Amino acid sequence: DMAKVLFGKAHTYEEAAEIIYRTYEYYIYRYPQKRFHGKTANQVRQEALTAVTPEQYPIAPSRRIERFWEGIEKSKAKHQAQAQQ
C-alpha cells in the first residue's frame, strides 16, 4: 500500500489521518502518471480548467474487467434461458 511505503505506520487516529492526507497530496500533486503522459493529476486538472477543449485521457481497456463483464452477461443469459423453460 502506497501510504505505508511512503509514510510508515500509524499508531493513532491523528497519525492515520495525516498519512491519508499526505498520500492524497502526493498522488494528486507529485505523482506523474503514465496515462496522463507524465503529468500529475493536478496539472491535468489545471489545464482542463483553462482550456476551451480539454485534452482527453481515455482509460485504457482492461482485459480482466472485460472478462468479468463477459462472465456476468453469460450468467444472465443462462438464468434467462432457465427461466424460460
CORDAPE-V334706 format. One record per pair of residues at least 12 apart in sequence whose ideal C-beta (glycine too) atoms are under 10 Angstrom apart, sorted by sequence separation. I is the first residue (numbers start at 0). J is the second residue. If there is no record, write none. Layout:
i:I j:J
i:I j:J
This chain:
i:6 j:18
i:27 j:39
i:28 j:40
i:29 j:41
i:2 j:15
i:5 j:18
i:6 j:19
i:26 j:39
i:27 j:40
i:28 j:41
i:43 j:56
i:6 j:20
i:25 j:39
i:26 j:40
i:27 j:41
i:28 j:42
i:3 j:18
i:6 j:21
i:26 j:41
i:27 j:42
i:2 j:18
i:5 j:21
i:6 j:22
i:38 j:54
i:1 j:18
i:2 j:19
i:5 j:22
i:24 j:41
i:27 j:44
i:0 j:18
i:2 j:20
i:4 j:22
i:36 j:54
i:38 j:56
i:2 j:21
i:3 j:22
i:6 j:25
i:35 j:54
i:2 j:22
i:5 j:25
i:36 j:56
i:1 j:22
i:2 j:23
i:5 j:26
i:35 j:56
i:0 j:22
i:34 j:56
i:2 j:25
i:34 j:57
i:1 j:25
i:2 j:26
i:32 j:56
i:34 j:58
i:1 j:26
i:34 j:59
i:33 j:59
i:1 j:30
